[in-house]
Amino acid sequence: MENMTIKDIVEAAGGVLLCGDENKIIREFSIDSRQGGEDSIFVPIIGERVDSHRFIESALEMNGATFTSRHRPDGADRPWERQEAMKPWIWVEDTIEAMQKVGTCYRNRLSLPVVAVTGSVGKTTTREMIAAALSAEKKVFQTMGNQNSQVGVPLTLSHMSGEDEMAVLEIGMSERGQIEKLTRMIRPDMAVVTVIGVSHIAQLKTQENICLEKMDIVKGLPKDGRLFLNGDDPFLASYRGKTEHETYFYGMSRDCDYRAEDIRIADGKTTFVFCAGEIRMPVVLGALGEHNVRNALAALAVAHQSGVSLERAATVLENFCGQRQKLVSCEECTVLDDAYNASPDSMKASIHVLSSMEGVTGRKIAALSDMLELGEGERQYHYEVGQYIGGSAIDEVVVFGELSEEILRGVADADKKGRIRLTKVGSRMEMKDYLLSSVRPEDVVLFKASNGMNLSEVVRAFTQRQ
C-alpha cells in the first residue's frame, strides 16, 4: 500500500484507534505473527482451531501495528498499555472484514484497469497466461501465489502500486456469496470465467448453483466492463445474448469470438491457429493440452481488447511456464507433474494431455489418487474419470486411495478388451517404489490428485534424482 496512514486505515475499517501514532505509514498486511516489518499491520484471524489474538504481543515485536476485535476500547483488558513503544492498536468488530474494507479503500485509490478471473478449473493458469500476454507491452501486477480467498485478495491488493499499468487478480470461493464480495472489492474492468465444474459442489449442491456464484463476478463490473466466457462450457455458453455487459466467448466452437483450430501437441509444446474475425495467427504455446489452449485464448482475447499486439502476446506465451503440468525429464522416465490439485474436469484434461502426446515411444502411465471435497457424488465422479481413461490412449493406471478404486472400476468397465493395465497400491510409498522399479526412460508418467493426497512426495522421488 502507498501513502496509507493509521488514520486512513482506522477510517476505512470503521475502527477505533486505541493507542499509537495515527500518522504512521502502513504498507502491507501481515497474517503471520512471525513475519512482517515496522510498516506492516498484523491481522489476527479467528480460525476454527486457533485465535491469533493470542499472538498479538509477539507479533508486535516485528510488526508496526495491529488490529484487534477481542480488546474493546471500554474493556478491562487493555494489553496495549503494557507496550513500551506504544505501537498502534486498532479495535474493529471483525478483523477479516476490516482488512477487506482497507483493501477496498486502497483499490479505490488506484486507477489502473483490473482483470478478474474465476472458475472451477484453470483460473490460476488462465490468470498467469493473461498476465504474461499483457506483459508484452504493459507493467502487470498479478495475484501472488494462490491468494484468491476472502483473506488472500485483500493481502494481494495491498501489494499493488501506482507504477502498475494493469492488474490480473484471481478470485475463488468456497460458499455462496463470496464471489460478489470479492468482485465488489476489486472493481474489475474485465472479468473472465473459465469453467463451471464440481469443485465445492458439497457446499453449493448443484453445478447450476456453482455457475450462478461464478457469474456473480459481473456484479463488480461497471456498465462498460467486458466479460469473457468459455464458449465450450455448456453452462457458460447458455449466457449467450443474456448478459448486460459486452461479452466475448472463447473456445473451439465455431460461434466463439476467439477460436482455436488445428490443435497439435508434440515435443512439450502445443500449437494451434488463433482465429478472431479476419485474424488467423499461428501460435506456439509453452504449455500442454487442449484446456491450456482455451486458457491461452482467454489471454489473447483480453490482450486484444486491451490494445496489446497479438503477435507480441503470442510470442510471450510461447515461453510460458505456469505452476501446473510441468514436463520434467528424469533419469527413470519423463514426468508430467500435475500433482498440485485435482477435480473431475482437470483430471480428464490431464489425461487428455497424456493421451494426446505425440512422439512417445514408451508407455503412457497415469499415477492417480483421490479427488477430495466432491460431496455425495464423489464415487460417481471418480468412476466417470475411469470411464474417460478407458477410451483414451493410456497404457497403465496406478492408483492409491479409497476413492481411486472407483477410477479403476470405471476403466475396467470402459476398456472391454482389457488393454489398459490396472494397478492398485496401498500408499504413496508403495506407488513410489512400484513406479521406480517398473518405469523405463522412454515412458511418460502423469501424476495427478488433490493436494491433500500429497502426491507431490512421489513426484519429488523422481525429479530430485535428476
VEXZA-459131 format. One record per residue (C-alpha): residue number from 1; chain; x, y, z; residue in three letters. Coordinates in Angstrom, 2 decimals, decimal comma, always signed. Example, Ala and Ser with C-alpha at 12.3 -4.5 7.8 and 13.67 -1.06 7.14 Angstrom:
# VEXZA-459131
SITE	seq	mol	px	py	pz	type
SITE	1	A	+12,30	-4,50	+7,80	ALA
SITE	2	A	+13,67	-1,06	+7,14	SER
This chain:
# VEXZA-459131
SITE	seq	mol	px	py	pz	type
SITE	1	A	+0,00	+0,00	+0,00	MET
SITE	2	A	+1,19	+3,50	-0,77	GLU
SITE	3	A	+0,56	+6,53	+1,45	ASN
SITE	4	A	-1,82	+4,72	+3,80	MET
SITE	5	A	-1,61	+6,04	+7,35	THR
SITE	6	A	-3,02	+4,55	+10,54	ILE
SITE	7	A	-5,66	+7,29	+10,39	LYS
SITE	8	A	-6,63	+6,19	+6,85	ASP
SITE	9	A	-6,84	+2,58	+7,99	ILE
SITE	10	A	-8,98	+3,42	+11,03	VAL
SITE	11	A	-11,41	+5,39	+8,86	GLU
SITE	12	A	-11,58	+2,71	+6,14	ALA
SITE	13	A	-12,08	-0,12	+8,63	ALA
SITE	14	A	-14,59	+1,78	+10,76	GLY
SITE	15	A	-12,41	+1,11	+13,79	GLY
SITE	16	A	-11,17	+2,89	+16,89	VAL
SITE	17	A	-7,52	+3,79	+17,48	LEU
SITE	18	A	-6,69	+2,53	+20,95	LEU
SITE	19	A	-3,16	+3,93	+21,03	CYS
SITE	20	A	-0,22	+4,92	+18,84	GLY
SITE	21	A	+0,62	+7,44	+16,15	ASP
SITE	22	A	-2,20	+7,98	+13,64	GLU
SITE	23	A	+0,28	+9,37	+11,12	ASN
SITE	24	A	+2,36	+6,18	+10,95	LYS
SITE	25	A	+2,61	+4,81	+7,37	ILE
SITE	26	A	+1,45	+1,21	+6,78	ILE
SITE	27	A	+2,39	-0,58	+3,56	ARG
SITE	28	A	+1,05	-4,12	+3,94	GLU
SITE	29	A	-0,95	-6,61	+5,99	PHE
SITE	30	A	+0,56	-9,49	+7,93	SER
SITE	31	A	-1,41	-12,57	+8,99	ILE
SITE	32	A	+1,60	-14,46	+10,37	ASP
SITE	33	A	+2,83	-13,27	+13,78	SER
SITE	34	A	+6,32	-14,46	+12,86	ARG
SITE	35	A	+6,54	-12,25	+9,80	GLN
SITE	36	A	+6,18	-8,58	+8,98	GLY
SITE	37	A	+8,00	-5,32	+9,49	GLY
SITE	38	A	+7,63	-1,88	+11,01	GLU
SITE	39	A	+5,45	-0,81	+8,06	ASP
SITE	40	A	+3,03	-3,76	+8,30	SER
SITE	41	A	-0,14	-4,21	+10,34	ILE
SITE	42	A	-0,87	-7,57	+11,97	PHE
SITE	43	A	-4,33	-9,03	+11,29	VAL
SITE	44	A	-5,20	-11,61	+13,99	PRO
SITE	45	A	-7,62	-14,10	+12,44	ILE
SITE	46	A	-10,03	-16,18	+14,48	ILE
SITE	47	A	-9,85	-19,67	+12,98	GLY
SITE	48	A	-11,60	-22,92	+13,75	GLU
SITE	49	A	-8,74	-24,09	+15,97	ARG
SITE	50	A	-6,66	-21,03	+16,81	VAL
SITE	51	A	-7,49	-17,43	+17,67	ASP
SITE	52	A	-4,45	-15,43	+16,54	SER
SITE	53	A	-5,24	-12,68	+19,03	HIS
SITE	54	A	-3,13	-14,67	+21,45	ARG
SITE	55	A	-0,08	-13,81	+19,31	PHE
SITE	56	A	-0,61	-10,04	+19,09	ILE
SITE	57	A	+2,06	-9,03	+21,56	GLU
SITE	58	A	+4,69	-11,30	+20,00	SER
SITE	59	A	+3,61	-10,14	+16,53	ALA
SITE	60	A	+4,28	-6,55	+17,53	LEU
SITE	61	A	+7,92	-7,39	+18,09	GLU
SITE	62	A	+8,16	-7,37	+14,27	MET
SITE	63	A	+5,02	-5,60	+13,04	ASN
SITE	64	A	+4,36	-1,89	+13,37	GLY
SITE	65	A	+0,66	-2,05	+14,30	ALA
SITE	66	A	-2,20	-4,45	+14,92	THR
SITE	67	A	-5,93	-4,89	+14,59	PHE
SITE	68	A	-7,91	-6,44	+17,44	THR
SITE	69	A	-11,52	-7,45	+17,88	SER
SITE	70	A	-11,00	-9,07	+21,28	ARG
SITE	71	A	-9,88	-5,98	+23,21	HIS
SITE	72	A	-12,63	-3,37	+23,31	ARG
SITE	73	A	-11,95	+0,33	+23,93	PRO
SITE	74	A	-14,01	+0,21	+27,13	ASP
SITE	75	A	-12,83	-3,22	+28,26	GLY
SITE	76	A	-10,94	-4,08	+31,42	ALA
SITE	77	A	-8,26	-5,98	+29,47	ASP
SITE	78	A	-6,00	-3,29	+27,98	ARG
SITE	79	A	-2,82	-5,05	+26,88	PRO
SITE	80	A	-1,69	-2,13	+24,71	TRP
SITE	81	A	-0,90	-0,24	+27,90	GLU
SITE	82	A	+1,87	-2,73	+28,61	ARG
SITE	83	A	+3,79	-1,67	+25,49	GLN
SITE	84	A	+6,94	+0,34	+25,80	GLU
SITE	85	A	+6,82	+1,73	+22,27	ALA
SITE	86	A	+3,01	+2,22	+22,17	MET
SITE	87	A	+2,59	+0,83	+18,66	LYS
SITE	88	A	-0,87	+1,44	+17,16	PRO
SITE	89	A	-3,70	-0,90	+18,14	TRP
SITE	90	A	-6,93	-0,58	+16,15	ILE
SITE	91	A	-10,15	-2,05	+17,51	TRP
SITE	92	A	-12,58	-3,37	+14,88	VAL
SITE	93	A	-15,69	-5,55	+15,00	GLU
SITE	94	A	-14,19	-8,20	+12,68	ASP
SITE	95	A	-10,51	-8,34	+11,68	THR
SITE	96	A	-11,03	-10,04	+8,29	ILE
SITE	97	A	-13,80	-7,64	+7,37	GLU
SITE	98	A	-11,56	-4,74	+8,44	ALA
SITE	99	A	-8,78	-5,98	+6,17	MET
SITE	100	A	-11,27	-6,25	+3,31	GLN
SITE	101	A	-12,53	-2,70	+3,87	LYS
SITE	102	A	-8,99	-1,34	+3,87	VAL
SITE	103	A	-8,20	-3,35	+0,74	GLY
SITE	104	A	-11,29	-1,89	-0,95	THR
SITE	105	A	-10,30	+1,62	+0,09	CYS
SITE	106	A	-6,82	+1,16	-1,31	TYR
SITE	107	A	-8,12	-0,32	-4,57	ARG
SITE	108	A	-10,35	+2,73	-4,97	ASN
SITE	109	A	-7,29	+4,97	-4,81	ARG
SITE	110	A	-5,73	+3,25	-7,82	LEU
SITE	111	A	-6,92	+3,93	-11,35	SER
SITE	112	A	-5,28	+1,00	-13,15	LEU
SITE	113	A	-7,52	-1,42	-15,10	PRO
SITE	114	A	-8,11	-4,75	-13,38	VAL
SITE	115	A	-8,89	-8,13	-14,93	VAL
SITE	116	A	-10,67	-10,58	-12,60	ALA
SITE	117	A	-10,50	-14,32	-13,21	VAL
SITE	118	A	-12,65	-17,04	-11,66	THR
SITE	119	A	-13,90	-20,53	-12,49	GLY
SITE	120	A	-13,97	-24,04	-11,10	SER
SITE	121	A	-10,89	-25,14	-13,04	VAL
SITE	122	A	-7,99	-23,34	-14,69	GLY
SITE	123	A	-8,28	-19,94	-13,05	LYS
SITE	124	A	-4,67	-19,86	-11,81	THR
SITE	125	A	-3,17	-20,85	-15,17	THR
SITE	126	A	-5,53	-18,52	-17,04	THR
SITE	127	A	-4,61	-15,66	-14,72	ARG
SITE	128	A	-0,91	-16,35	-15,27	GLU
SITE	129	A	-1,36	-16,52	-19,05	MET
SITE	130	A	-3,35	-13,27	-19,14	ILE
SITE	131	A	-0,67	-11,53	-17,09	ALA
SITE	132	A	+2,02	-12,94	-19,37	ALA
SITE	133	A	+0,21	-11,84	-22,55	ALA
SITE	134	A	-0,40	-8,32	-21,21	LEU
SITE	135	A	+3,22	-8,05	-20,05	SER
SITE	136	A	+4,27	-7,98	-23,71	ALA
SITE	137	A	+3,54	-4,25	-23,63	GLU
SITE	138	A	+2,48	-3,30	-20,08	LYS
SITE	139	A	+3,73	-3,43	-16,49	LYS
SITE	140	A	+1,39	-6,02	-14,97	VAL
SITE	141	A	+0,64	-6,90	-11,37	PHE
SITE	142	A	-0,98	-10,25	-10,64	GLN
SITE	143	A	-2,24	-12,29	-7,71	THR
SITE	144	A	+0,61	-13,66	-5,66	MET
SITE	145	A	+0,62	-17,46	-5,34	GLY
SITE	146	A	-2,92	-18,68	-4,69	ASN
SITE	147	A	-4,15	-15,67	-2,67	GLN
SITE	148	A	-7,67	-15,69	-4,14	ASN
SITE	149	A	-9,77	-16,01	-0,97	SER
SITE	150	A	-11,57	-13,66	+1,41	GLN
SITE	151	A	-8,22	-13,19	+3,16	VAL
SITE	152	A	-5,93	-13,61	+0,16	GLY
SITE	153	A	-7,49	-10,95	-2,07	VAL
SITE	154	A	-7,01	-8,01	+0,33	PRO
SITE	155	A	-3,48	-9,29	+1,00	LEU
SITE	156	A	-2,83	-9,17	-2,74	THR
SITE	157	A	-4,44	-5,74	-3,14	LEU
SITE	158	A	-2,08	-4,30	-0,54	SER
SITE	159	A	+0,88	-5,02	-2,85	HIS
SITE	160	A	-0,46	-3,15	-5,88	MET
SITE	161	A	+1,19	+0,17	-6,67	SER
SITE	162	A	+0,75	+3,28	-8,75	GLY
SITE	163	A	+3,54	+2,07	-11,03	GLU
SITE	164	A	+1,44	-0,88	-12,24	ASP
SITE	165	A	-0,34	-0,33	-15,55	GLU
SITE	166	A	-2,73	-3,31	-15,25	MET
SITE	167	A	-3,58	-5,97	-12,69	ALA
SITE	168	A	-4,83	-9,53	-13,15	VAL
SITE	169	A	-6,48	-10,83	-9,99	LEU
SITE	170	A	-7,79	-14,31	-9,29	GLU
SITE	171	A	-10,86	-14,77	-7,10	ILE
SITE	172	A	-12,16	-18,02	-5,66	GLY
SITE	173	A	-14,90	-19,16	-3,36	MET
SITE	174	A	-15,96	-21,97	-1,04	SER
SITE	175	A	-19,55	-20,93	-0,37	GLU
SITE	176	A	-22,34	-18,78	-1,79	ARG
SITE	177	A	-21,90	-15,02	-1,77	GLY
SITE	178	A	-18,11	-14,87	-1,73	GLN
SITE	179	A	-17,56	-14,01	-5,42	ILE
SITE	180	A	-19,83	-10,97	-5,15	GLU
SITE	181	A	-17,94	-9,70	-2,10	LYS
SITE	182	A	-14,56	-10,10	-3,81	LEU
SITE	183	A	-15,56	-8,63	-7,16	THR
SITE	184	A	-17,02	-5,56	-5,46	ARG
SITE	185	A	-13,75	-5,25	-3,54	MET
SITE	186	A	-11,51	-5,24	-6,61	ILE
SITE	187	A	-13,87	-3,48	-9,09	ARG
SITE	188	A	-12,64	-5,23	-12,27	PRO
SITE	189	A	-12,85	-3,62	-15,69	ASP
SITE	190	A	-12,79	-7,05	-17,36	MET
SITE	191	A	-13,90	-10,43	-15,99	ALA
SITE	192	A	-13,09	-13,96	-17,15	VAL
SITE	193	A	-14,93	-17,16	-16,21	VAL
SITE	194	A	-13,11	-20,35	-17,19	THR
SITE	195	A	-15,15	-23,49	-16,46	VAL
SITE	196	A	-18,13	-24,49	-14,36	ILE
SITE	197	A	-17,09	-27,75	-12,69	GLY
SITE	198	A	-17,97	-29,56	-9,49	VAL
SITE	199	A	-15,38	-28,14	-7,08	SER
SITE	200	A	-17,21	-27,08	-3,90	HIS
SITE	201	A	-20,36	-28,90	-5,01	ILE
SITE	202	A	-20,57	-30,28	-1,46	ALA
SITE	203	A	-21,32	-26,73	-0,32	GLN
SITE	204	A	-23,33	-25,43	-3,28	LEU
SITE	205	A	-25,16	-28,72	-4,08	LYS
SITE	206	A	-25,52	-28,29	-7,89	THR
SITE	207	A	-23,48	-27,08	-10,85	GLN
SITE	208	A	-26,26	-24,62	-11,59	GLU
SITE	209	A	-25,62	-23,01	-8,19	ASN
SITE	210	A	-21,88	-23,02	-8,85	ILE
SITE	211	A	-22,48	-21,26	-12,17	CYS
SITE	212	A	-24,65	-18,62	-10,52	LEU
SITE	213	A	-21,94	-18,00	-7,93	GLU
SITE	214	A	-19,17	-17,71	-10,52	LYS
SITE	215	A	-21,25	-15,38	-12,70	MET
SITE	216	A	-21,67	-13,05	-9,74	ASP
SITE	217	A	-18,30	-11,71	-10,90	ILE
SITE	218	A	-20,26	-9,31	-13,13	VAL
SITE	219	A	-21,64	-7,55	-10,03	LYS
SITE	220	A	-18,33	-5,73	-9,69	GLY
SITE	221	A	-18,12	-4,76	-13,37	LEU
SITE	222	A	-19,00	-1,22	-14,49	PRO
SITE	223	A	-21,60	-0,81	-17,22	LYS
SITE	224	A	-18,86	-0,54	-19,84	ASP
SITE	225	A	-16,98	-3,54	-18,43	GLY
SITE	226	A	-16,20	-6,53	-20,63	ARG
SITE	227	A	-16,91	-10,19	-19,89	LEU
SITE	228	A	-15,05	-13,20	-21,34	PHE
SITE	229	A	-16,71	-16,63	-21,12	LEU
SITE	230	A	-15,65	-20,13	-22,16	ASN
SITE	231	A	-17,98	-20,81	-25,06	GLY
SITE	232	A	-17,31	-24,56	-24,91	ASP
SITE	233	A	-18,71	-24,84	-21,38	ASP
SITE	234	A	-22,46	-25,60	-21,63	PRO
SITE	235	A	-23,33	-23,59	-18,52	PHE
SITE	236	A	-21,45	-20,51	-19,70	LEU
SITE	237	A	-22,49	-20,88	-23,33	ALA
SITE	238	A	-26,11	-20,58	-22,18	SER
SITE	239	A	-25,44	-16,92	-21,33	TYR
SITE	240	A	-25,07	-16,02	-25,00	ARG
SITE	241	A	-27,29	-13,00	-25,66	GLY
SITE	242	A	-28,35	-12,79	-21,99	LYS
SITE	243	A	-25,66	-10,61	-20,41	THR
SITE	244	A	-25,88	-6,87	-19,79	GLU
SITE	245	A	-22,17	-6,36	-20,41	HIS
SITE	246	A	-20,19	-6,55	-23,64	GLU
SITE	247	A	-19,40	-10,29	-23,78	THR
SITE	248	A	-16,85	-12,29	-25,75	TYR
SITE	249	A	-16,83	-16,08	-25,98	PHE
SITE	250	A	-13,64	-18,07	-26,47	TYR
SITE	251	A	-13,13	-21,77	-27,27	GLY
SITE	252	A	-13,16	-24,29	-30,08	MET
SITE	253	A	-16,81	-23,82	-31,08	SER
SITE	254	A	-17,41	-22,18	-34,44	ARG
SITE	255	A	-19,56	-19,43	-32,89	ASP
SITE	256	A	-16,85	-18,28	-30,46	CYS
SITE	257	A	-15,46	-14,78	-30,95	ASP
SITE	258	A	-11,94	-16,04	-30,21	TYR
SITE	259	A	-11,36	-19,54	-31,55	ARG
SITE	260	A	-8,61	-22,15	-31,93	ALA
SITE	261	A	-8,18	-24,51	-34,86	GLU
SITE	262	A	-5,70	-27,24	-35,83	ASP
SITE	263	A	-4,50	-28,07	-32,30	ILE
SITE	264	A	-1,42	-30,29	-32,03	ARG
SITE	265	A	+0,66	-31,50	-29,06	ILE
SITE	266	A	+4,27	-32,55	-29,60	ALA
SITE	267	A	+7,77	-32,03	-28,18	ASP
SITE	268	A	+6,49	-30,45	-24,97	GLY
SITE	269	A	+4,59	-27,72	-26,88	LYS
SITE	270	A	+1,05	-27,14	-28,10	THR
SITE	271	A	+0,42	-25,44	-31,43	THR
SITE	272	A	-2,82	-24,03	-32,81	PHE
SITE	273	A	-4,21	-21,39	-35,14	VAL
SITE	274	A	-5,75	-18,40	-33,36	PHE
SITE	275	A	-8,86	-17,09	-35,11	CYS
SITE	276	A	-10,76	-13,86	-34,41	ALA
SITE	277	A	-12,82	-12,29	-37,18	GLY
SITE	278	A	-10,45	-11,97	-40,12	GLU
SITE	279	A	-7,40	-12,74	-37,96	ILE
SITE	280	A	-5,69	-16,11	-38,38	ARG
SITE	281	A	-2,42	-16,38	-36,48	MET
SITE	282	A	-0,29	-19,46	-35,72	PRO
SITE	283	A	+0,51	-19,81	-32,00	VAL
SITE	284	A	+3,09	-21,99	-30,28	VAL
SITE	285	A	+2,15	-22,45	-26,63	LEU
SITE	286	A	+4,68	-23,42	-23,99	GLY
SITE	287	A	+2,09	-25,49	-22,13	ALA
SITE	288	A	+0,44	-28,80	-22,90	LEU
SITE	289	A	-3,15	-29,63	-23,65	GLY
SITE	290	A	-6,39	-28,50	-25,22	GLU
SITE	291	A	-7,51	-26,97	-21,91	HIS
SITE	292	A	-4,42	-24,76	-21,96	ASN
SITE	293	A	-5,34	-23,68	-25,48	VAL
SITE	294	A	-8,59	-22,35	-24,01	ARG
SITE	295	A	-6,64	-20,60	-21,28	ASN
SITE	296	A	-4,41	-19,06	-23,97	ALA
SITE	297	A	-7,46	-17,97	-25,95	LEU
SITE	298	A	-8,73	-16,10	-22,90	ALA
SITE	299	A	-5,31	-14,47	-22,51	ALA
SITE	300	A	-5,12	-13,43	-26,15	LEU
SITE	301	A	-8,72	-12,18	-26,07	ALA
SITE	302	A	-8,02	-9,95	-23,05	VAL
SITE	303	A	-4,77	-8,74	-24,63	ALA
SITE	304	A	-6,59	-7,94	-27,88	HIS
SITE	305	A	-9,32	-5,99	-26,07	GLN
SITE	306	A	-6,63	-4,17	-24,05	SER
SITE	307	A	-4,87	-2,94	-27,19	GLY
SITE	308	A	-1,84	-5,22	-26,81	VAL
SITE	309	A	-0,27	-6,57	-30,01	SER
SITE	310	A	-1,47	-10,13	-30,56	LEU
SITE	311	A	+1,83	-11,07	-32,17	GLU
SITE	312	A	+3,81	-9,87	-29,15	ARG
SITE	313	A	+1,40	-11,52	-26,72	ALA
SITE	314	A	+1,68	-14,83	-28,59	ALA
SITE	315	A	+5,47	-14,62	-28,52	THR
SITE	316	A	+5,40	-14,32	-24,74	VAL
SITE	317	A	+3,04	-17,30	-24,41	LEU
SITE	318	A	+5,48	-19,47	-26,35	GLU
SITE	319	A	+7,80	-19,29	-23,35	ASN
SITE	320	A	+5,02	-19,53	-20,76	PHE
SITE	321	A	+5,65	-21,99	-17,93	CYS
SITE	322	A	+2,95	-21,99	-15,27	GLY
SITE	323	A	+2,61	-23,75	-11,93	GLN
SITE	324	A	+0,77	-26,75	-13,38	ARG
SITE	325	A	+1,59	-29,62	-15,77	GLN
SITE	326	A	+5,36	-29,37	-15,78	LYS
SITE	327	A	+7,11	-31,79	-18,11	LEU
SITE	328	A	+10,36	-32,93	-16,48	VAL
SITE	329	A	+12,90	-35,34	-17,99	SER
SITE	330	A	+14,26	-37,63	-15,27	CYS
SITE	331	A	+16,71	-40,50	-15,27	GLU
SITE	332	A	+13,95	-43,09	-14,89	GLU
SITE	333	A	+11,29	-41,59	-17,20	CYS
SITE	334	A	+9,61	-38,35	-18,25	THR
SITE	335	A	+7,34	-36,89	-15,54	VAL
SITE	336	A	+4,22	-34,86	-16,27	LEU
SITE	337	A	+3,81	-33,16	-12,91	ASP
SITE	338	A	+0,23	-32,03	-12,28	ASP
SITE	339	A	+0,01	-33,11	-8,65	ALA
SITE	340	A	-0,90	-29,67	-7,30	TYR
SITE	341	A	-4,66	-30,29	-7,22	ASN
SITE	342	A	-7,46	-32,13	-8,98	ALA
SITE	343	A	-11,12	-32,07	-9,90	SER
SITE	344	A	-13,00	-34,29	-12,37	PRO
SITE	345	A	-12,58	-31,73	-15,16	ASP
SITE	346	A	-8,89	-31,10	-14,55	SER
SITE	347	A	-8,24	-34,84	-14,15	MET
SITE	348	A	-9,80	-35,53	-17,55	LYS
SITE	349	A	-7,88	-32,61	-19,07	ALA
SITE	350	A	-4,57	-34,01	-17,81	SER
SITE	351	A	-5,45	-37,49	-19,05	ILE
SITE	352	A	-6,21	-35,96	-22,45	HIS
SITE	353	A	-2,81	-34,24	-22,47	VAL
SITE	354	A	-1,00	-37,50	-21,73	LEU
SITE	355	A	-3,12	-39,46	-24,18	SER
SITE	356	A	-2,56	-36,91	-26,98	SER
SITE	357	A	+1,20	-36,59	-26,60	MET
SITE	358	A	+2,94	-37,36	-29,89	GLU
SITE	359	A	+6,35	-38,98	-30,28	GLY
SITE	360	A	+6,18	-41,05	-27,07	VAL
SITE	361	A	+7,92	-44,36	-27,76	THR
SITE	362	A	+7,30	-45,87	-24,32	GLY
SITE	363	A	+4,22	-46,29	-22,18	ARG
SITE	364	A	+1,81	-43,58	-21,07	LYS
SITE	365	A	+1,18	-44,15	-17,37	ILE
SITE	366	A	-1,32	-42,27	-15,19	ALA
SITE	367	A	-0,39	-42,28	-11,49	ALA
SITE	368	A	-3,51	-41,01	-9,72	LEU
SITE	369	A	-5,07	-40,63	-6,31	SER
SITE	370	A	-8,26	-39,29	-4,77	ASP
SITE	371	A	-10,08	-36,08	-5,71	MET
SITE	372	A	-11,37	-34,51	-2,49	LEU
SITE	373	A	-14,31	-32,31	-1,46	GLU
SITE	374	A	-16,71	-33,58	-4,12	LEU
SITE	375	A	-19,66	-34,24	-1,82	GLY
SITE	376	A	-22,19	-37,03	-2,14	GLU
SITE	377	A	-21,31	-37,81	-5,77	GLY
SITE	378	A	-17,60	-38,35	-5,11	GLU
SITE	379	A	-17,56	-42,02	-6,06	ARG
SITE	380	A	-19,50	-41,41	-9,26	GLN
SITE	381	A	-17,09	-38,62	-10,27	TYR
SITE	382	A	-14,12	-40,96	-9,80	HIS
SITE	383	A	-15,89	-43,68	-11,77	TYR
SITE	384	A	-16,56	-41,24	-14,64	GLU
SITE	385	A	-12,87	-40,31	-14,74	VAL
SITE	386	A	-12,11	-44,00	-15,05	GLY
SITE	387	A	-14,55	-44,36	-17,92	GLN
SITE	388	A	-12,87	-41,44	-19,65	TYR
SITE	389	A	-9,48	-43,11	-19,25	ILE
SITE	390	A	-10,92	-46,32	-20,66	GLY
SITE	391	A	-11,44	-44,60	-24,00	GLY
SITE	392	A	-8,02	-42,96	-24,07	SER
SITE	393	A	-4,55	-43,98	-25,24	ALA
SITE	394	A	-3,26	-44,57	-21,70	ILE
SITE	395	A	-1,31	-47,82	-21,19	ASP
SITE	396	A	-1,41	-48,17	-17,41	GLU
SITE	397	A	-3,23	-46,64	-14,44	VAL
SITE	398	A	-1,66	-46,77	-10,99	VAL
SITE	399	A	-3,71	-45,57	-8,02	VAL
SITE	400	A	-3,83	-45,39	-4,26	PHE
SITE	401	A	-6,68	-44,14	-2,08	GLY
SITE	402	A	-10,15	-45,46	-1,32	GLU
SITE	403	A	-11,99	-43,29	-3,84	LEU
SITE	404	A	-9,48	-44,09	-6,58	SER
SITE	405	A	-10,70	-47,68	-6,58	GLU
SITE	406	A	-13,70	-46,26	-8,46	GLU
SITE	407	A	-11,35	-44,96	-11,15	ILE
SITE	408	A	-10,10	-48,50	-11,74	LEU
SITE	409	A	-13,68	-49,80	-11,83	ARG
SITE	410	A	-14,59	-47,18	-14,43	GLY
SITE	411	A	-11,56	-48,05	-16,58	VAL
SITE	412	A	-12,37	-51,76	-16,41	ALA
SITE	413	A	-15,98	-51,17	-17,49	ASP
SITE	414	A	-15,00	-48,91	-20,41	ALA
SITE	415	A	-11,94	-50,87	-21,57	ASP
SITE	416	A	-13,74	-54,01	-22,71	LYS
SITE	417	A	-10,60	-55,53	-24,26	LYS
SITE	418	A	-8,56	-55,09	-21,10	GLY
SITE	419	A	-5,89	-53,17	-22,99	ARG
SITE	420	A	-5,04	-50,85	-20,06	ILE
SITE	421	A	-3,10	-52,32	-17,16	ARG
SITE	422	A	-4,66	-51,54	-13,77	LEU
SITE	423	A	-2,51	-51,38	-10,65	THR
SITE	424	A	-3,64	-50,52	-7,11	LYS
SITE	425	A	-1,11	-49,82	-4,38	VAL
SITE	426	A	-1,69	-49,21	-0,71	GLY
SITE	427	A	+0,12	-45,91	-0,15	SER
SITE	428	A	+2,25	-43,14	-1,63	ARG
SITE	429	A	+5,39	-45,06	-0,64	MET
SITE	430	A	+4,16	-48,18	-2,43	GLU
SITE	431	A	+3,35	-46,10	-5,51	MET
SITE	432	A	+6,83	-44,61	-5,46	LYS
SITE	433	A	+8,52	-47,99	-5,05	ASP
SITE	434	A	+6,36	-49,62	-7,73	TYR
SITE	435	A	+6,97	-46,89	-10,31	LEU
SITE	436	A	+10,70	-46,58	-9,65	LEU
SITE	437	A	+11,07	-50,32	-10,18	SER
SITE	438	A	+8,88	-50,57	-13,29	SER
SITE	439	A	+9,21	-47,45	-15,43	VAL
SITE	440	A	+11,65	-47,08	-18,32	ARG
SITE	441	A	+13,34	-43,94	-19,72	PRO
SITE	442	A	+11,03	-43,82	-22,73	GLU
SITE	443	A	+7,87	-43,86	-20,54	ASP
SITE	444	A	+5,84	-40,75	-19,61	VAL
SITE	445	A	+4,17	-40,73	-16,18	VAL
SITE	446	A	+1,39	-38,30	-15,25	LEU
SITE	447	A	+0,92	-37,54	-11,54	PHE
SITE	448	A	-2,48	-36,12	-10,60	LYS
SITE	449	A	-4,53	-35,92	-7,38	ALA
SITE	450	A	-5,95	-33,46	-4,91	SER
SITE	451	A	-3,31	-31,64	-2,93	ASN
SITE	452	A	-4,42	-33,35	+0,27	GLY
SITE	453	A	-3,20	-36,70	-1,06	MET
SITE	454	A	+0,42	-35,38	-1,09	ASN
SITE	455	A	+1,24	-36,99	-4,42	LEU
SITE	456	A	+3,96	-34,38	-4,82	SER
SITE	457	A	+6,07	-36,52	-2,47	GLU
SITE	458	A	+6,12	-39,23	-5,12	VAL
SITE	459	A	+6,94	-36,68	-7,81	VAL
SITE	460	A	+9,94	-35,48	-5,83	ARG
SITE	461	A	+11,25	-39,03	-5,64	ALA
SITE	462	A	+11,73	-38,75	-9,44	PHE
SITE	463	A	+12,52	-35,08	-10,02	THR
SITE	464	A	+15,06	-34,71	-7,20	GLN
SITE	465	A	+17,07	-37,64	-8,56	ARG
SITE	466	A	+17,91	-35,83	-11,82	GLN
